[in-house]
Amino acid sequence: MQSPRLLLVEDDPSLAELIEYRFRGEGYVVRSTADGDEALLLASEETPDLVLLDWMIEGTSGIEVCRRLRRDKATAHVPIIMLTARGAEDDRIRGLDTGADDYVTKPFSPRELIARVGAVLRRVRPALAGEMLTVGDLSLETTAHRVTRAGHPVAIGPTEFRLLRHFMEHPGRVFSRGQLLDAVWGTGSDIELRTVDVHIRRLRKAIDRPGLADPVRTVRSAGYAIEAV
């Protein structure tokens, strides 16, 4: 199954490197350029699933790149998120009117940007956005109900699958036993809290691999989280 293809057009080298690093860590295939003319060429060579487009770039401006992508039949459907320090309302409206699907004003957090990209993909291409979750060496295909670790298949029960999916949708976030009961078993469930501990142990056993660290972190008096290891 193909990972989402992201075209990043950003002329700040340090910001571009950070964005590319974070999105690759989320399982995206990223192509990057600082030049508007090259961006149009890259988009024509391989149609991306989404474009992250800075307003102020070298060569053809970001707003013009957006306009041309919308005019081209091959890329007219591709979601575009504008990245810019221009926060005035008129600029945001202009960007959206030109064809951008969303607008993120600098400075922004990488986590917010990842969430915004995911939201746009879910809206315009739900199958693509919903199929694969990746945290470190763990990958989970939501539609196929398939889990792999370091490329090896993982045999996992349905409850552990739902638990892992919830963790992987919120990497690094600590969830209490009560929160996990609500998220995985449903609000109002009369299942005892210690049941969560049982399924956490089963999950750990399922994803354990010799020589690999445990990605499930226990936070004393707080709950559990999953992290890239």
N, C-alpha and C positions, 0 to 999 in steps of 0.2 A: 504494500500500500504506500502511495506516495505521500510524503510529508508536505505541509503547506509551503508554497514558494513565496518568499517575501522579497520585494525589490525595495531597497533602502536608498533614498536619494538625500544625502546630508553632507554639507561641506565642512562641518566641524569634525576634524579627525578623531578627537578624543570621544566626542559624543557618538559618532558613527561606530567606533570600536566597541563602546559600551553597549549600544543597542544591538549590534550584531552578536556580541558575546551572549547577551541575555536571551535573545530569540533563538540562537542555536541551542542554548541550554534547554529551551522549551520544545525542541524538536522541529523547528523551522529550518528550511533551506534558504539561506540568505545570499543575495547578490547585492553588492553595494557600489555606489558611485557618488562623486561629488559634483558631477557635471550633468546639466539638463539634457544636452544633446546626446550624451552617452546613455542616459537613462532611457530616452526614447528608443535608442538602438537596442539596448538590452531587452526592453519590453517587446520589441518586434521579433527578436531572436527566440525568446522563450517567454510566453505569456505568464506573468506572475499571478498568484492568487490574491495578492494584496500589495498596494504600493504605499510606503511611508515616504512622504514627499515634503522636503523643506521648501519654504517659500523663497528664501534668498539663497540661491545657489549660482555656481558658475555657468556660463553659457546661457542657454535658454532658461528663463525664469521658471520657478516652480509653478506659478499660476498658469503660465503658457504650456508647460508640460502637462498639467492637469487637463487643460482645454484640448490639447492634441490627442491625449489618450482617450478622451471621451468622443472625439470625432472619428477615431479609427475603429472600424467594426470589430477588429480582433481584440481590442482592449476596452471597448465601450462599457463592458459589463464588470470590469475589474474594480473592486473597492479601492478608494484612495483616502488616506488620512493625511491631512496637512499638518506639518510640524513647523511652528514659527514663533518668533518672539513678538510678532505683531498681534497684540491682544485687543485692539480696538474693535468695537462691534461692527463697524463698516467693513473692516478687513475680514472678519469672520464670515459675514454675509456674502462678501464677494467670493471668498473661497468656496463656500457651499453652493452659491449660484453657478460657479464655474463647473461644478460637478463633484466636488469632494464629498465623501460620505460622512466624514467627521473632521474635527478640528482640535488639535492639542496645542496649547500655548506653553512655550518654554518659560521657566524651567518646569520639568515634570519628572515624576519618579518612573523608573523603568517598569515597576510593577503595575502602575496605573496604565502605562502605554500597552503593556502586554494584555491587560484586561480589556482595554478599548479595542485592540485588534481582535481579540477573541469575540467580543460583543458584535463587532461589525461582521465577522465571518459567520457567526451563528445566525445573524439576520439575513445575510445575502446568500450564504452557502452553508446551510446547517449541517449537511452530511460531512463536509470537509472539516469543519470546526469541531464536530463532536466525535470523530473517530479515534483520535490518538491523543493520549496523555503521556508525557515523559517527565520523569524526575530522576536525574542521575542516570544509573544504568537500568532503571525500571521503565518499562513501557506497557501501556494498557490500551487496548482497542475496545472502545465502549460498545460499538455495534456488534463486533464479532465475539465479545466476551473472552478476549484472549490476553494473557499477561506473559511477558517475557522479562527475564533479568539477565543482563549481559549477553543478550542474544539467545538465551536458552529458555524453552517453554516452562511455564510455571503451572502446576496443577493446583487449582484453587477452587474452594467452594463458593456458592452464590453469595452467602453473607459476607465472607471474607473479600469477595470481589467488590461488593458494594462499599465495604469499609475502606478498602484500598483506593477505590475510585474517589471517594469523598476526600481522603487524605491528599491524593494526587491533584485534585482540583484546587487544593489550598496548601501547597507545599510550604513547610516551615511554620504553619500556624498550629498552635496548641489548642486541642479540643478536650474539654472535660468529658467524663463518662456520660453525663447527662446530655451534653450536646451531641455526642456520637449516637446515643440512643434515639434522640429526636431525628437526626439526619439519616440514619441507616435503618432503624426499625420503625420510625414514624412517631409523630407527636402523640402523646397520650399513651404510649406503649406501657404495659404493666410489667415488662421484662425487668429483672433486677439489674442493678448497676454492675454487679460482679460478672454478669454475662459478657459485658464488654471486654473484661480482662481475659476471659476464655477465648474469645474470638481474636483478640490481639495476639495471644500466644499461638493460635492456629495460623494467623497471618504471618507471623514471624517465621514459623516453621516452614510454611509454604515457600516463602521468598528467600529463605536462607540458602546460601551457596558457600562451599568451602573457600576460605581465603578472602571472602568479601564481608565488609562491615554491615552491621544491622542498620537499615535506614529508618526503622521505627524508633523514635526517641521517647523515652518515658520521662516526664517532667513531674517530679515529686510534688504531691498535693495540688497538681494542676491538671494533668491528663497526658495526652499523647500527641505526637506530631510525626510527620514523615519529612526526611531531608535527603538531599542528594549526597551520596557518600562516594 
